């Protein structure tokens, strides 16, 4: 990998670094409190991967199953998709994974990936509690990285690591 390619990767990652504090609390602390009292959540993996990535072992159906298992292992009740709308607040863990190569930069064997895991739920507006906004992300983590074409399966481990961040926040909020 050339020096310019490495610099492009670092610049890409730095652009997406979040601010660390708002109103004296870390963003993590502000988000974690929104998980307090949740007993049951749905898990939804967006169908966003290019079909060609399935040849390398990356499949949304498999990610969905692995995510549900991991959340259940942490003691969190997972709702079937059709039950989410019946649950107060309609909470669900929303997982989006994207991966693409940049052959125009000479990086055809290197994939950039982004994983977004967020807890979405209904939110009432303070200024007018009669207004309810559905599907608002109240907790979110974004993970990015690069992986070689022959190691695309490693993205699954990164998805699990990101889900573990949610689980740790959930457990901390509900201890």
ZIZI-V971387 format. One record per helix or strand of 3 or more residues. SS is the DSSP state (h for helix, s for strand). FROM is the first residue (numbers start at 0). TO is the last residue. If there is no record, write none. Layout:
((SS | FROM | TO) (SS | FROM | TO))
This chain:
((h | 2 | 14) (h | 26 | 34) (s | 39 | 44) (h | 50 | 55) (h | 59 | 72) (s | 76 | 78) (h | 80 | 85) (s | 91 | 101) (h | 102 | 104) (s | 106 | 123) (s | 131 | 147) (h | 148 | 150) (h | 153 | 172))
